C-alpha cells in the first residue's frame, strides 16, 4: 500500500499545502511518494526530497507541464496512478481542478475535502457547511482524495532524504494551451498560510473604509487581510480575500473578524482558527457563538483604539 501525493509548486519551491497533504497521506498506511510535475522543476523536486516522511520523489519535467494545466497534469497522474492505493491532492484550486478528472478517468468515487483519516479506506469530511461530519468509505482499488489542509498539521519541510526518480513526461495535449495569467500581487502573507488574519465584513460600508480601518491593524500585526463574501460581492475587497465555504478555508493562530455577522458560509471557512476575536455592535451576531473573545462595539471606534493600543 503506497500513496501518491501530487505536489503543488512554482518549479522552485514546494507550496505549504503539500505538507498538509503529505501528513494525510502518511496516515493512510504504507510509503508516501510525491509527484513533482513541472518545467525545469529540479529545485522543487530536490525540496520535495527533503520533506519528512517522503520515501520517493517522482520528477516529470517538460514544457507542457510548466503552468499546471489540468489536462496535462491529469495525464501525467494517470500514467502512474495504477501503482498506488491512494492518490491525494490538496483541496485547493489546483487540486479541485485535477482530482475530479483523475477520478473520472479511473472510474472511481472521489473522497472530497477530508479532514481525518480513520482507516485507509475510511475518512471524515464536513458537509452542510461544516455543520455535520460525514464518515465515508471507499471500496475502490484506488482512492482519489482531496485534503482540507486545515484538518492536518503540516509535516516538516526538512529532515527527509528521499530518492528522486526521473520519470517520462507525458505528451502535452494539443487541445489546450497556456495563454497568460494575471497574478494578484500582495506584500502580505498568503491568506491560507497566514498566522494572523484581519477580516472585514459588509458593515465597513466601502472599500475606502476597509482600507482606512483594517489596513493599519493588519500592518501592526503583520497579518493577511480577509473578507466575507458579502464584502467581496459589494466590491469592498478583492475576490482572493474571500474567506468561507465559497472562498478560502483558513485556520490561523489568530483571526480577527470586524463587522462580520457570521453567516454559516463564512463560519465554515474560519471556525478552525486557534483564537477568534469578533468585533460587532450586534450582540446577537452569530459570529459570537464561535468567538473566543467578543467585543460588542462599533468597529469604527474599537479598531482604531486597538491600533493605538498596539
C-alpha positions as CSV (number, residue, x, y, z in Angstrom):
1,X,0.0,0.0,0.0
2,X,1.6,3.2,-1.2
3,X,0.2,6.7,-1.5
4,X,1.0,9.3,-4.2
5,X,0.8,13.0,-3.3
6,X,0.6,15.5,-6.2
7,X,2.9,18.4,-5.2
8,X,1.9,22.0,-5.7
9,X,4.9,24.1,-6.5
10,X,6.3,27.0,-8.6
11,X,9.1,24.9,-10.1
12,X,11.4,26.2,-7.4
13,X,9.7,25.6,-4.1
14,X,7.0,23.3,-2.7
15,X,3.8,25.1,-1.6
16,X,2.8,24.8,2.0
17,X,-0.5,22.9,1.2
18,X,1.6,20.0,0.0
19,X,3.0,19.5,3.5
20,X,-0.5,19.1,5.0
21,X,-1.4,16.7,2.2
22,X,1.6,14.5,2.9
23,X,0.6,14.4,6.6
24,X,-2.8,13.0,5.5
25,X,-1.1,10.5,3.1
26,X,1.1,9.2,5.9
27,X,-2.0,8.3,7.9
28,X,-3.2,6.1,5.0
29,X,-0.5,3.5,5.7
30,X,2.5,2.5,3.7
31,X,5.0,4.7,1.9
32,X,4.4,8.1,0.6
33,X,5.6,9.1,-2.8
34,X,5.4,12.7,-4.2
35,X,4.9,13.6,-7.8
36,X,6.6,16.9,-8.9
37,X,5.5,17.6,-12.4
38,X,6.7,20.9,-14.0
39,X,9.2,22.5,-16.3
40,X,12.8,23.0,-15.1
41,X,11.5,21.9,-11.7
42,X,14.6,20.2,-10.4
43,X,14.8,22.6,-7.4
44,X,11.2,21.8,-6.4
45,X,12.0,18.1,-6.7
46,X,15.0,18.5,-4.5
47,X,13.0,20.4,-2.0
48,X,10.3,17.6,-2.0
49,X,13.0,15.1,-1.3
50,X,13.8,16.9,1.9
51,X,10.3,16.7,3.3
52,X,9.9,14.4,6.3
53,X,8.1,11.2,5.7
54,X,8.6,11.1,1.9
55,X,10.0,7.8,0.6
56,X,10.4,8.8,-3.1
57,X,10.0,11.8,-5.3
58,X,8.9,11.2,-8.9
59,X,10.1,14.1,-11.2
60,X,8.4,14.6,-14.5
61,X,9.8,17.5,-16.5
62,X,8.6,19.0,-19.7
63,X,7.5,22.4,-21.2
64,X,3.9,21.1,-21.3
65,X,3.8,20.8,-17.5
66,X,5.1,24.3,-16.9
67,X,1.8,26.1,-15.9
68,X,0.0,23.2,-14.2
69,X,-2.6,22.8,-16.9
70,X,-5.2,20.3,-15.7
71,X,-5.3,18.4,-18.9
72,X,-1.6,17.7,-18.9
73,X,-1.2,17.1,-15.2
74,X,-4.2,14.7,-15.3
75,X,-2.5,12.6,-18.0
76,X,0.7,12.6,-16.0
77,X,-1.0,11.4,-12.9
78,X,-2.9,8.7,-14.8
79,X,0.3,7.4,-16.3
80,X,1.4,6.2,-12.9
81,X,-1.8,6.1,-10.8
82,X,-2.1,2.3,-11.2
83,X,0.9,1.8,-9.0
84,X,-0.8,3.4,-6.0
85,X,-3.6,2.7,-3.5
86,X,-4.2,6.4,-2.8
87,X,-3.8,9.5,-4.9
88,X,-4.0,12.6,-2.8
89,X,-4.4,16.3,-3.8
90,X,-4.7,19.4,-1.6
91,X,-8.2,20.8,-1.7
92,X,-7.0,24.0,-3.4
93,X,-8.0,25.5,-6.7
94,X,-5.4,23.3,-8.5
95,X,-6.3,20.1,-6.6
96,X,-10.0,20.6,-7.2
97,X,-9.3,21.1,-10.9
98,X,-7.3,17.9,-11.4
99,X,-8.6,15.4,-8.9
100,X,-12.1,15.0,-10.4
101,X,-10.6,14.4,-13.8
102,X,-8.4,11.7,-12.4
103,X,-11.2,10.0,-10.5
104,X,-13.5,10.1,-13.6
105,X,-10.8,8.5,-15.8
106,X,-10.1,5.8,-13.2
107,X,-13.9,5.3,-12.8
108,X,-13.7,5.7,-9.0
109,X,-15.5,7.9,-6.5
110,X,-13.6,10.9,-5.2
111,X,-13.3,11.4,-1.5
112,X,-13.5,15.2,-1.2
113,X,-12.2,17.6,1.4
114,X,-11.3,15.1,4.0
115,X,-10.3,16.3,7.5
116,X,-9.5,13.0,9.1
117,X,-8.2,9.5,8.1
118,X,-10.0,6.8,10.2
119,X,-8.7,3.9,8.2
120,X,-7.0,3.5,4.8
121,X,-10.4,3.3,3.2
122,X,-12.5,5.4,5.6
123,X,-12.4,9.2,6.0
124,X,-14.2,12.1,7.6
125,X,-15.3,15.1,5.7
126,X,-17.5,18.2,6.6
127,X,-20.9,18.6,5.0
128,X,-23.7,21.2,5.2
129,X,-21.2,24.0,5.5
130,X,-19.4,22.2,8.3
131,X,-22.5,21.7,10.5
132,X,-22.2,17.9,10.2
133,X,-19.3,15.5,9.7
134,X,-19.8,12.6,7.3
135,X,-17.9,9.3,7.6
136,X,-17.3,8.0,4.1
137,X,-15.8,4.7,3.0
138,X,-14.3,3.8,-0.4
139,X,-14.2,0.3,-1.7
140,X,-12.4,1.3,-4.9
141,X,-9.0,-0.1,-5.7
142,X,-7.6,3.4,-6.0
143,X,-8.7,6.1,-3.6
144,X,-8.7,9.6,-5.1
145,X,-8.7,12.1,-2.2
146,X,-8.6,15.8,-1.8
147,X,-7.4,17.0,1.6
148,X,-8.7,20.0,3.5
149,X,-5.3,21.4,4.6
150,X,-6.6,22.9,7.9
151,X,-7.5,19.4,9.1
152,X,-3.9,18.2,9.2
153,X,-0.8,19.6,10.8
154,X,1.9,20.0,8.2
155,X,4.9,17.7,8.2
156,X,8.4,19.2,8.5
157,X,9.8,20.6,5.3
158,X,13.3,19.3,6.2
159,X,14.7,16.2,7.7
160,X,13.9,13.8,4.9
161,X,16.3,12.2,2.4
162,X,14.1,10.7,-0.3
163,X,15.4,9.5,-3.6
164,X,14.5,11.5,-6.7
165,X,13.4,9.3,-9.7
166,X,13.1,11.0,-13.1
167,X,10.1,9.6,-15.0
168,X,9.0,10.1,-18.6
169,X,6.8,13.2,-19.0
170,X,3.6,12.7,-21.0
171,X,3.0,14.3,-24.3
172,X,1.3,17.7,-23.9
173,X,-2.3,17.9,-25.0
174,X,-2.9,19.7,-28.3
175,X,-6.4,20.8,-27.2
176,X,-5.3,23.3,-24.6
177,X,-2.6,25.9,-24.3
178,X,-1.4,28.4,-21.7
179,X,-2.2,31.9,-23.0
180,X,-1.3,34.1,-20.0
181,X,-2.1,34.9,-16.4
182,X,-2.9,37.9,-14.2
183,X,-1.4,37.3,-10.8
184,X,-2.6,39.4,-7.9
185,X,0.5,40.9,-6.1
186,X,0.4,41.2,-2.4
187,X,3.1,42.1,0.1
188,X,1.1,40.5,2.9
189,X,1.2,36.8,3.9
190,X,-0.7,34.4,1.6
191,X,-4.2,34.1,3.1
192,X,-4.3,30.3,3.6
193,X,-0.8,30.3,5.1
194,X,-1.0,33.4,7.3
195,X,-0.7,33.0,11.1
196,X,-2.8,36.2,11.7
197,X,-5.8,37.3,9.6
198,X,-7.7,40.5,9.9
199,X,-11.1,40.2,8.1
200,X,-13.9,42.6,7.5
201,X,-17.5,42.4,6.5
202,X,-20.2,44.4,4.8
203,X,-20.6,46.6,7.9
204,X,-17.4,48.5,6.8
205,X,-19.6,50.2,4.1
206,X,-17.0,50.9,1.4
207,X,-13.6,49.9,0.0
208,X,-12.2,53.1,1.4
209,X,-13.3,52.3,4.9
210,X,-12.0,48.8,4.5
211,X,-8.5,50.2,3.8
212,X,-8.7,53.0,6.3
213,X,-9.9,50.9,9.3
214,X,-8.4,47.4,8.7
215,X,-5.1,48.0,7.0
216,X,-3.5,49.8,9.9
217,X,-4.4,46.9,12.2
218,X,-3.1,44.3,9.7
219,X,0.1,46.3,9.4
220,X,0.6,46.3,13.2
221,X,0.1,42.6,13.4
222,X,1.8,41.6,10.2
223,X,-1.5,40.0,9.2
224,X,-3.1,38.9,6.0
225,X,-6.4,40.6,5.0
226,X,-9.6,38.7,4.6
227,X,-13.2,39.5,3.8
228,X,-16.7,37.9,4.0
229,X,-18.5,37.1,0.8
230,X,-20.9,40.0,1.4
231,X,-17.9,42.4,1.5
232,X,-16.4,40.9,-1.7
233,X,-19.8,41.0,-3.5
234,X,-20.2,44.6,-2.5
235,X,-16.8,45.5,-4.0
236,X,-15.2,46.4,-0.7
237,X,-12.4,43.8,-1.1
238,X,-10.9,41.7,-4.0
239,X,-12.1,38.2,-4.6
240,X,-8.9,36.5,-3.5
241,X,-9.5,37.8,0.1
242,X,-12.8,35.9,0.5
243,X,-12.9,33.5,3.4
244,X,-15.7,31.0,3.6
245,X,-17.3,28.0,2.0
246,X,-17.1,29.5,-1.4
247,X,-13.8,31.2,-0.7
248,X,-10.7,30.1,1.1
249,X,-10.6,27.8,4.1
250,X,-8.2,29.2,6.8
251,X,-7.0,28.2,10.2
252,X,-4.6,30.9,11.5
253,X,-3.4,31.3,15.0
254,X,-5.4,34.5,15.3
255,X,-8.5,35.5,13.3
256,X,-10.0,39.0,13.9
257,X,-13.4,39.4,12.4
258,X,-14.5,43.1,12.3
259,X,-18.1,43.8,11.2
260,X,-18.8,40.2,10.2
261,X,-22.1,38.9,11.3
262,X,-21.0,35.2,11.0
263,X,-23.2,33.7,8.3
264,X,-22.9,29.9,8.2
265,X,-20.9,30.0,4.9
266,X,-18.3,32.3,6.5
267,X,-18.0,30.3,9.7
268,X,-17.3,27.2,7.6
269,X,-14.2,28.8,6.3
270,X,-12.6,30.1,9.6
271,X,-14.0,28.3,12.6
272,X,-10.9,26.1,12.9
273,X,-8.8,29.2,13.7
274,X,-7.0,28.8,17.0
275,X,-8.2,32.1,18.5
276,X,-11.1,34.0,17.1
277,X,-11.8,37.7,18.1
278,X,-15.1,39.2,17.0
279,X,-15.9,42.9,16.9
280,X,-19.5,43.7,16.2
281,X,-22.1,46.1,17.6
282,X,-24.9,43.5,17.2
283,X,-24.9,41.4,20.4
284,X,-26.9,38.7,18.6
285,X,-24.5,38.3,15.7
286,X,-23.7,34.5,15.1
287,X,-20.0,35.2,15.0
288,X,-20.0,35.5,18.8
289,X,-21.0,31.8,19.0
290,X,-17.6,30.7,17.7
291,X,-15.5,33.6,19.1
292,X,-13.0,33.1,21.9
293,X,-13.2,36.8,22.6
294,X,-16.1,39.0,21.7
295,X,-16.2,42.8,21.7
296,X,-19.7,44.3,21.4
297,X,-18.7,47.7,20.0
298,X,-18.7,49.9,16.9
299,X,-15.8,48.7,14.8
300,X,-15.1,52.3,13.6
301,X,-14.3,53.2,17.2
302,X,-12.9,49.9,18.5
303,X,-10.4,49.0,15.8
304,X,-8.6,52.4,15.8
305,X,-8.4,52.2,19.6
306,X,-6.9,48.7,19.3
307,X,-4.4,50.0,16.7
308,X,-3.4,52.8,19.1
309,X,-3.0,50.4,22.0
310,X,-0.7,48.2,19.9
